[in-house]
């Protein structure tokens, strides 16, 4: 059962591959981002203000920062925040905070358009998720979205070894009830066999503050690791031709144009036409 104290151990983890070691079933984070993660949130981003919880060494941060005007990252581990400050030091749109592993008191109310967390809430138990849910409702703007990757282990009848140190007190049903208790409406939940043959240990939950008329869908994806293998073997040139890749690439270029070509508006307009 991962506790806040145990999650502080990431401060002493060697981070030899900066978190990309957990993207290896997909090949690397670039493949995982464009073929797995971005397609699940592409109707939400780009947006104004994104909050990322538990960025680690910034493997998703580097993509999220190009999809908003302001990015706030919060992590329990100071070493992770210090590392992100170092590698993203030239980007002034990012704000950095450490927290206590259960609240977001440094974030103003009604200020966030989208909350994102990947590969982290799987290590967070029910008690702390209940505290986070209260904060999600407080900091989100009305109509703001949340995408959280969390544990589904409590719902599993374990017939095989599982990996990844999943929270035992959490599953998709409990997570949904916690959201509903805090006036957050779950739109979609996908159960996946993360590094297992068939046991659906993980869940991706997408929910919103407001708009309770949106239809709920539950997906049980037993082919998740087979899809990872397909992504890993796909030529990178093919991945870079997909609509999500092209969309984010254009957003990144426009951001760079805005940042570095402020002096001569005619040059800026010409380059925007070229991309």
C-alpha positions in Angstrom: 0.0 0.0 0.0 1.9 3.1 -1.2 1.9 5.9 1.4 2.8 9.6 1.1 6.0 8.7 3.0 6.8 5.9 0.6 6.1 8.1 -2.4 8.8 10.5 -1.2 11.3 7.7 -2.1 11.2 9.1 -5.7 13.5 11.9 -4.3 16.2 9.3 -4.0 15.4 7.3 -7.2 18.3 7.5 -9.7 16.1 8.6 -12.7 18.8 7.2 -15.0 16.5 7.5 -18.0 14.4 10.4 -16.7 11.3 8.3 -16.6 11.5 7.1 -20.2 12.2 3.6 -18.7 8.4 3.3 -18.1 7.7 4.1 -21.7 9.8 1.2 -23.1 6.9 -1.1 -23.9 5.9 1.7 -26.5 9.6 2.3 -27.5 10.0 5.7 -26.0 7.9 8.6 -24.7 7.6 10.2 -28.1 5.8 7.1 -29.4 3.8 6.8 -26.2 2.7 10.4 -26.2 1.5 10.7 -29.8 0.0 7.2 -30.2 -1.4 6.6 -26.7 -1.7 9.7 -24.5 -2.5 12.6 -26.9 -5.4 10.8 -28.7 -7.1 10.5 -25.3 -7.0 14.3 -24.6 -6.8 15.8 -28.1 -10.3 17.3 -27.9 -9.3 19.2 -24.7 -6.0 20.7 -25.7 -4.7 23.2 -26.6 -6.2 25.3 -23.8 -5.3 28.3 -21.6 -4.0 26.8 -18.3 -2.9 23.3 -17.6 -2.0 21.8 -14.2 0.2 18.7 -14.3 0.5 16.7 -11.1 3.6 14.6 -10.5 5.6 15.4 -13.6 8.7 13.4 -12.4 11.5 14.4 -14.8 9.1 16.1 -17.2 8.6 13.4 -19.9 5.0 14.6 -20.5 5.7 18.1 -19.4 7.7 18.8 -22.5 4.6 18.1 -24.7 2.1 19.7 -22.3 3.9 23.0 -22.2 3.3 23.6 -25.9 -0.4 23.0 -25.5 -1.2 25.9 -23.2 -0.5 29.5 -22.4 0.3 28.7 -18.8 1.5 25.4 -17.3 1.6 24.7 -13.5 3.5 21.6 -12.3 3.1 20.2 -8.8 5.1 17.3 -7.3 5.5 15.8 -3.9 9.2 15.4 -4.6 11.4 18.5 -4.5 14.1 16.8 -6.5 11.7 16.3 -9.4 10.6 20.0 -9.3 14.2 21.1 -9.2 15.1 19.0 -12.2 12.2 20.4 -14.2 13.1 23.9 -13.3 16.6 23.2 -14.7 15.6 21.6 -18.0 12.7 24.0 -18.7 14.5 27.1 -17.4 14.0 29.0 -20.7 10.3 28.7 -20.7 8.6 31.4 -18.6 5.1 30.1 -18.9 5.8 27.3 -16.3 5.2 27.7 -12.6 6.6 25.1 -10.2 5.4 23.9 -6.7 6.0 21.1 -4.3 3.0 19.9 -2.2 2.2 17.5 0.6 0.9 14.7 -1.7 -2.8 15.5 -1.2 -3.7 19.1 -1.7 -3.2 22.0 -4.1 -3.5 25.0 -1.7 -0.9 27.0 -3.8 -3.4 27.0 -6.8 -6.1 29.7 -6.9 -9.7 28.6 -7.1 -11.4 28.5 -10.5 -8.1 29.0 -12.3 -7.4 25.7 -14.2 -8.8 24.6 -17.6 -7.2 21.1 -17.6 -5.6 18.8 -15.0 -3.4 16.0 -16.1 -1.5 13.2 -14.4 0.2 10.2 -16.0 1.8 7.2 -14.4 1.6 8.6 -10.9 -1.9 8.3 -9.3 -1.4 4.6 -9.7 0.7 4.9 -6.6 -1.9 6.9 -4.6 -4.4 5.3 -2.3 -8.1 6.2 -1.7 -7.6 8.5 1.2 -5.3 10.8 -0.6 -7.4 10.7 -3.9 -10.4 11.8 -1.8 -8.4 14.9 -0.7 -7.2 15.6 -4.3 -10.8 15.4 -5.6 -11.9 18.2 -3.3 -9.1 20.3 -4.7 -9.9 19.4 -8.3 -13.3 20.8 -7.9 -12.0 24.0 -6.2 -9.2 24.8 -8.7 -11.1 23.9 -11.9 -13.0 26.5 -13.9 -16.5 25.4 -14.7 -16.3 23.2 -17.7 -12.7 22.3 -16.9 -11.5 18.7 -17.6 -9.3 16.2 -15.7 -7.4 13.2 -17.1 -6.0 10.9 -14.4 -4.2 7.5 -14.8 -4.9 5.6 -11.6 -5.0 2.1 -10.1 -7.8 -0.4 -10.6 -6.2 -3.0 -8.4 -9.0 -3.4 -5.8 -11.3 -4.5 -8.6 -8.9 -7.2 -9.9 -9.0 -10.9 -9.1 -5.3 -11.4 -9.4 -4.3 -14.6 -11.3 -0.9 -13.5 -12.4 2.1 -11.4 -11.0 1.5 -7.6 -11.3 4.1 -4.9 -11.7 4.4 -1.3 -10.9 3.4 -0.9 -7.2 -0.3 -0.2 -7.6 -2.6 1.2 -4.9 -4.7 -1.6 -3.5 -7.5 0.5 -2.2 -8.5 2.1 -5.5 -10.5 0.9 -8.6 -12.6 2.6 -11.3 -15.9 2.3 -9.3 -14.4 3.9 -6.2 -12.8 6.6 -8.2 -16.0 7.4 -10.0 -17.9 7.6 -6.7 -15.3 10.0 -5.3 -15.6 12.2 -8.3 -19.4 12.3 -8.1 -19.3 13.1 -4.4 -17.3 16.2 -5.3 -19.6 17.3 -8.2 -17.2 16.0 -10.8 -18.8 14.1 -13.7 -16.9 11.1 -15.1 -17.2 10.9 -18.9 -15.0 8.0 -19.8 -13.0 5.3 -18.0 -10.7 2.8 -19.8 -9.5 -0.3 -17.9 -6.2 -1.6 -19.2 -3.8 -4.6 -18.6 -0.7 -2.6 -17.9 2.3 -4.9 -18.1 0.1 -8.0 -17.5 -1.4 -10.6 -19.8 -5.1 -10.0 -18.9 -5.4 -8.4 -15.4 -6.9 -4.9 -15.8 -4.7 -3.2 -13.2 -4.9 0.4 -14.4 -7.6 2.9 -15.4 -7.6 6.2 -17.3 -10.4 8.4 -16.1 -11.6 11.5 -17.9 -14.0 13.8 -16.0 -15.3 17.4 -16.0 -16.6 20.0 -13.6 -20.2 20.7 -14.7 -22.1 19.4 -17.8 -23.7 16.4 -16.1 -25.7 15.5 -19.3 -22.5 14.1 -20.9 -22.8 10.3 -21.6 -20.6 8.0 -19.6 -18.6 5.2 -21.2 -16.6 2.3 -19.7 -14.0 0.5 -21.9 -12.3 -2.8 -20.9 -9.2 -3.0 -23.0 -7.5 -6.4 -22.7 -5.4 -5.6 -25.8 -3.5 -2.7 -24.2 -0.1 -4.3 -24.2 -0.6 -5.7 -27.7 -1.3 -2.2 -28.8 1.9 -1.1 -27.1 3.9 -3.6 -29.1 2.3 -2.4 -32.3 3.3 1.2 -31.5 6.8 0.1 -30.6 7.2 -1.6 -34.0 5.6 1.2 -36.1 8.1 3.3 -38.1 8.7 6.7 -36.4 8.1 8.4 -39.8 4.6 6.9 -39.8 3.9 8.2 -36.3 5.0 11.6 -37.2 2.5 11.7 -40.1 -0.5 11.2 -37.8 -2.9 14.1 -37.3 -2.1 14.5 -33.6 1.6 14.8 -34.2 1.1 17.3 -37.0 -1.4 19.3 -34.8 1.1 19.6 -31.9 4.0 20.3 -34.2 2.2 23.3 -35.7 1.3 24.5 -32.2 4.9 24.3 -31.1 6.1 26.2 -34.2 3.5 28.9 -33.7 4.6 29.2 -30.0 8.3 29.6 -31.1 7.4 32.1 -33.7 5.5 34.2 -31.1 8.3 33.9 -28.7 11.3 34.7 -31.0 9.8 36.9 -33.8 8.1 39.6 -31.9 10.1 42.5 -33.4 9.2 42.2 -37.1 5.5 41.3 -37.5 5.9 40.9 -41.3 8.5 38.1 -40.8 6.2 36.5 -38.3 3.3 36.5 -40.7 5.4 35.1 -43.5 6.7 32.2 -41.4 3.2 31.4 -40.1 2.0 31.0 -43.7 4.9 28.7 -44.5 3.9 26.2 -41.7 
